[in-house]
Amino acid sequence: MAEDAQDVAEPAFPGARAAYDLAACLRFYSRLPVPRLPGEGDPHGLPDFRTVPRMLPLAGLILALPSAAMFLLAHALGLGPFLAATLAMTIGALVTGALHEDGLADVADGFGGGTTRERRLDIMRDSRIGAYGGVALMLSLALRIGALATLTDRIGAYSAVALLLAATISRVAALAPLVFLDPARIGGAGASVGRPSLRTLGFATGLGTALSLVALPFGLPVGGVALMIGFAALAAWGVTNLARRQIGGQTGDVVGACQQVTEIAALLGLLVAIPA
């Protein structure tokens, strides 16, 4: 077992196991060229999600850094909140290869267009985007861009911190379907990567909370950060239960959709806490 092998093998350097998990997350969730680390196994193999997601909060933060940098640059150039937010989302999609957006579109098409469990799964496997998927993508982008632009009107450049924090929180929240649901199809992505243990989820939640606390000195209120976490948790619960009812389990697409929905929820939670 991969987890047993990790426990037995001597680390190549201090913190090697955490570094391997972080590198695996970055490779799996993005198009970034992450080099093979000293002593690391096959960097092109599927990550073992029983343990790897413990570093997902930090990976989410790193993946959002280019978006935050673009946002700050556009804001400094005076391009306005809407264009700054749009450019930030554009960079984010390029970094991840629109991985989560693809999952959202597939879930929307499957859940919206299928009348049986089998038909929903068939539609989700189809690479073509239908009306439900197209509308879901447009709404997701509109809500995230709108939320970030509105935050910029209220707190200015500190919105970059909110962007980083939403990316971190949403990726932890998106583990909910993987942890609490069985794979909906044998051999799918959701089954191939393994099921995170409760210990892994607890570590990821703790790390994500610690990273959230670091954001407090950078212009975000305590109540706002708490609402980001709370709204994201509620959204993850909703997506998880919807997937249980619709397809009886989870797939990689469900996890991607959960990330999109929880990121929107986190940004809206912060907006609620910061009055106009």
C-alpha positions in Angstrom: 0.0 0.0 0.0 1.2 3.5 -0.8 0.5 4.8 2.6 2.4 2.0 4.2 5.4 2.5 1.9 5.5 6.2 2.9 5.5 5.2 6.5 8.4 2.8 6.2 10.6 4.6 3.7 13.2 6.9 5.1 12.6 10.5 4.1 15.2 11.9 1.7 15.3 15.2 3.6 13.5 16.8 6.6 9.9 17.4 5.7 10.1 15.2 2.6 6.8 13.5 3.0 4.9 16.8 3.3 6.9 18.2 0.4 6.0 15.1 -1.7 2.3 15.6 -0.9 2.4 19.3 -1.7 4.1 18.6 -5.1 1.6 15.9 -5.9 -1.3 18.3 -5.1 0.3 21.0 -7.3 0.7 18.5 -10.2 -2.8 17.1 -9.9 -4.6 20.4 -9.6 -2.7 22.5 -12.0 -0.7 22.8 -15.2 2.4 24.1 -13.3 5.7 22.3 -14.2 6.6 20.9 -10.8 9.9 19.1 -10.9 10.6 15.7 -9.3 11.9 16.1 -5.8 14.9 14.2 -4.4 13.8 10.7 -3.4 10.3 11.1 -4.7 8.5 8.3 -6.6 6.9 8.5 -10.0 5.8 12.2 -10.3 3.4 11.3 -13.1 1.4 8.7 -11.3 -2.0 9.3 -9.7 -1.6 10.8 -6.2 -2.7 8.7 -3.2 -5.5 10.8 -1.8 -5.6 8.8 1.4 -2.8 11.1 2.6 -1.9 13.6 -0.1 -4.8 16.1 0.5 -3.4 17.1 3.9 -1.3 19.6 2.0 -4.1 20.8 -0.2 -4.7 24.1 1.7 -1.1 25.2 1.0 -1.4 24.0 -2.6 -4.6 26.0 -3.1 -2.8 29.1 -1.7 0.1 28.6 -4.1 -2.1 28.0 -7.1 -4.0 31.3 -6.4 -0.8 33.4 -6.1 -0.6 34.2 -9.9 -4.3 35.3 -9.8 -3.7 37.5 -6.8 -0.6 39.0 -8.4 -2.5 39.7 -11.6 -5.3 41.3 -9.6 -2.9 43.5 -7.7 -1.2 44.6 -10.9 -4.5 45.4 -12.6 -5.6 47.3 -9.5 -2.4 49.3 -9.4 -2.7 50.2 -13.0 -6.2 51.6 -12.4 -8.1 49.2 -14.6 -11.0 49.1 -12.2 -12.5 46.3 -10.0 -14.3 44.5 -12.8 -11.4 44.1 -15.1 -9.0 43.3 -12.2 -11.3 40.6 -11.1 -11.8 39.2 -14.6 -8.1 39.1 -15.3 -7.5 37.3 -11.9 -10.1 34.6 -12.8 -8.5 34.3 -16.3 -5.1 33.6 -14.8 -6.7 31.1 -12.4 -8.3 29.1 -15.2 -5.0 29.0 -17.1 -3.1 27.8 -14.0 -5.5 25.0 -13.2 -6.4 24.2 -16.8 -10.0 25.0 -15.9 -10.1 21.7 -14.0 -12.8 22.6 -11.6 -14.8 24.5 -14.1 -14.9 21.4 -16.3 -16.2 19.4 -13.3 -18.9 22.0 -12.6 -20.1 21.9 -16.2 -20.3 18.1 -16.3 -22.2 18.0 -13.1 -24.6 20.6 -14.2 -25.3 18.8 -17.5 -25.6 15.4 -15.8 -27.7 16.4 -12.8 -29.8 18.8 -15.0 -30.3 16.6 -18.0 -30.4 13.0 -16.7 -33.5 11.3 -15.4 -31.8 8.2 -14.0 -28.5 7.6 -12.1 -27.0 5.8 -15.1 -28.0 8.5 -17.5 -26.6 11.2 -15.3 -23.3 9.4 -15.1 -23.2 8.9 -18.9 -23.9 12.6 -19.5 -21.1 13.6 -17.0 -18.7 11.3 -18.9 -19.5 13.1 -22.2 -16.8 15.8 -23.0 -19.4 18.0 -24.8 -20.9 20.9 -22.8 -24.7 21.2 -22.9 -27.0 24.1 -22.0 -26.9 23.3 -18.2 -23.2 23.2 -18.2 -22.8 26.4 -20.2 -25.1 28.3 -17.9 -23.4 26.9 -14.8 -20.0 28.1 -16.1 -21.3 31.6 -16.9 -22.9 31.9 -13.6 -19.9 30.6 -11.7 -17.6 33.1 -13.5 -20.1 36.0 -13.1 -20.6 35.3 -9.3 -16.8 35.0 -8.6 -15.9 38.1 -10.7 -18.9 40.0 -9.2 -18.0 39.1 -5.7 -14.3 40.0 -6.1 -15.2 43.3 -7.8 -17.6 44.2 -5.1 -15.1 43.3 -2.4 -12.6 45.6 -4.2 -15.1 48.4 -4.0 -15.3 47.9 -0.2 -11.8 46.9 0.9 -9.6 47.8 -2.1 -6.4 45.8 -2.7 -7.0 43.6 0.3 -9.4 41.7 -1.9 -6.2 39.8 -3.1 -6.1 38.3 0.4 -9.7 37.2 0.1 -8.9 35.6 -3.3 -6.1 33.6 -1.7 -8.2 32.6 1.2 -11.2 31.5 -0.8 -8.9 29.3 -2.9 -7.6 27.7 0.2 -10.9 27.2 2.0 -12.7 25.9 -1.1 -10.2 23.2 -1.8 -10.5 21.8 1.7 -14.3 22.0 1.6 -14.2 20.2 -1.8 -12.8 17.1 0.0 -16.2 16.5 1.6 -17.6 14.4 -1.3 -14.4 12.3 -1.4 -14.5 11.7 2.3 -18.2 11.1 3.0 -19.3 9.4 -0.3 -18.4 6.2 -2.0 -17.3 6.4 -5.7 -20.3 6.5 -8.0 -18.5 4.5 -10.7 -15.8 1.9 -10.6 -12.7 3.0 -12.4 -13.5 6.7 -12.4 -11.2 9.4 -11.2 -13.0 9.6 -7.8 -12.3 5.9 -7.2 -8.8 5.8 -8.7 -7.2 8.4 -6.4 -8.4 6.8 -3.1 -10.4 8.1 -0.2 -9.0 10.6 2.2 -9.0 9.4 5.8 -10.6 11.4 8.5 -7.1 12.0 9.9 -6.1 13.5 6.5 -9.3 15.7 6.4 -8.6 16.8 10.0 -5.0 17.8 9.2 -6.1 19.7 6.0 -8.8 21.5 8.0 -6.3 22.5 10.7 -3.8 23.7 8.2 -6.5 25.6 6.3 -7.7 27.2 9.5 -4.1 28.2 10.4 -3.7 29.8 7.0 -7.0 31.6 7.5 -5.8 33.1 10.7 -2.7 34.4 9.0 -5.0 36.5 6.7 -6.5 38.4 9.7 -3.8 41.1 9.9 -4.2 41.8 6.2 -7.5 43.7 6.2 -10.0 40.8 6.7 -12.3 40.9 9.7 -12.5 37.9 12.0 -16.2 37.6 11.5 -15.7 37.7 7.7 -13.2 34.9 7.8 -15.5 32.8 10.0 -18.4 33.4 7.6 -16.2 32.3 4.7 -15.5 29.0 6.4 -19.1 28.6 7.5 -20.6 29.4 4.1 -18.1 27.1 2.4 -18.9 24.2 4.8 -22.6 24.6 4.2 -22.1 24.7 0.5 -19.9 21.5 0.6 -22.6 19.8 2.7 -25.2 20.8 0.1 -23.2 19.5 -2.9 -22.3 16.3 -1.1 -26.0 15.5 -0.3 -27.1 16.5 -3.8 -24.5 14.1 -5.3 -25.7 11.3 -3.0 -29.3 11.8 -4.1 -28.5 12.2 -7.8 -25.8 9.6 -8.5 -25.4 7.7 -5.2 -21.8 8.8 -4.7 -19.0 11.0 -5.9 -16.9 11.4 -9.0 -14.0 13.7 -9.9 -16.5 16.0 -11.5 -18.5 16.3 -8.3 -15.3 17.3 -6.4 -14.6 20.0 -9.0 -18.1 21.3 -8.8 -17.9 21.4 -5.1 -14.7 23.5 -5.3 -16.5 26.0 -7.5 -19.6 26.3 -5.4 -17.7 26.6 -2.1 -15.3 29.2 -3.5 -18.4 31.3 -4.5 -19.9 30.7 -1.0 -16.7 31.7 0.7 -16.5 35.0 -1.2 -20.2 35.7 -0.5 -19.7 35.0 3.2 -17.0 37.6 3.4 -19.2 40.1 1.5 -22.0 39.6 4.1 -19.6 40.5 6.9 -18.3 43.7 5.2 -21.1 46.2 4.7 -21.2 48.5 1.7 
